[in-house]
Amino acid sequence: MELVVLPAVSLDLKLTLGSGQAFHWVAQGEGWLGAIGNTPVYMEQRGAEVFVNPEAAAASGRYLALDHPLEEIYASFPKDPTLQEAAVFCAGMRILRQPAWEAVATFITSSMKQVAHIAQISHTLRRRYGRRLSLGEHTLFAYPEAEALAALEEGDLRACALGYRAKNLLGAAKMVASGEVDLTEVAGMADEAAQKELCRLPGVGEKVANCALLFGFERLRSFPVDVWIERVIREKYFPRRKTVTAAQIRTFCAEYFGPYGGYAQQYLFHHARITWNSRRSTGAGSKRGSAKSS
């Protein structure tokens, strides 16, 4: 396969694609296969360069956010030991620029699901209802558009292992497909207004809206608070406080972590999920979120 080179200083491709931001990339040889919108992609990192199929070069550079000033982002982080340790652990991880609908829909399906299960749902939806894509000998699938999902019945989505999330995803797809919630308009709104508009969608509360804003709308200040982040904040930032409400945690995170709070959140999330998981007696440690924090 012919490949072209993208400069990729301060990028860890494997870490970025496997950190619980996106859920469909599959290891292939020395690289990764997936899709960015309707573009099939193969990416492979060799040192400070990423090799990608030519037709996906522009989309890949944007998707990987290679223009994000990581050194400036790191310098903006508070200098507390918890975040600094996470920053070292996650060095080279970038916040992906994902298609807006894909980000919204994927995080609607994430409630009370482990990362592996979210990926399984994503692949099933893609295979059954997404556009078929070809890259050499490989067959890939785009994430299904809102219009494609809106034309289904709830039972079709339940058959994709969505459970109660099927009703929410179907309702959200219908609202987006009809224009009742216009994601292009959301992209032009201020953060608070955008969050409020996304929360009109079924299955979208504050946490899912903030995930969508961070990963689908590049709102790098957005700080989703899921079960992992809530635990980190309670244990590491309020160790002597017996009672800290969820509202207090959300306020603290929004104010403390600054203009690149989304990066801080993703680093804290991934570091905790990987390094703390062995201390848990259940599989809850790899969940992206919970129903109560959706």
HELIX and SHEET records of a PDB file:
HELIX    1   1 LEU A   13  LEU A   17  1                                   5    
HELIX    2   2 PRO A   54  ALA A   56  5                                   3    
HELIX    3   3 ALA A   57  TYR A   63  1                                   7    
HELIX    4   4 LEU A   70  SER A   76  1                                   7    
HELIX    5   5 PRO A   81  PHE A   89  1                                   9    
HELIX    6   6 ALA A  100  ILE A  108  1                                   9    
HELIX    7   7 VAL A  115  TYR A  129  1                                  15    
HELIX    8   8 ALA A  146  ALA A  150  1                                   5    
HELIX    9   9 GLU A  154  ARG A  158  1                                   5    
HELIX   10  10 ARG A  165  SER A  178  1                                  14    
HELIX   11  11 LEU A  183  ALA A  187  1                                   5    
HELIX   12  12 ASP A  191  LEU A  198  1                                   8    
HELIX   13  13 GLU A  206  GLY A  216  1                                  11    
HELIX   14  14 VAL A  227  VAL A  232  1                                   6    
HELIX   15  15 ILE A  233  TYR A  237  3                                   5    
HELIX   16  16 ALA A  246  TYR A  256  1                                  11    
HELIX   17  17 GLY A  258  TYR A  260  5                                   3    
HELIX   18  18 GLY A  261  THR A  275  1                                  15    
HELIX   19  19 ASN A  277  ARG A  279  5                                   3    
HELIX   20  20 GLY A  283  SER A  286  5                                   4    
HELIX   21  21 ALA A  291  SER A  293  5                                   3    
SHEET    1   A 5 VAL A   4  PRO A   7  0                                        
SHEET    2   A 5 GLU A  49  VAL A  52 -1                                        
SHEET    3   A 5 THR A  39  ARG A  46 -1                                        
SHEET    4   A 5 GLY A  31  ILE A  36 -1                                        
SHEET    5   A 5 VAL A  26  GLN A  28 -1                                        
SHEET    1   B 2 ARG A 132  LEU A 135  0                                        
SHEET    2   B 2 HIS A 138  PHE A 141 -1                                        
END                                                                             
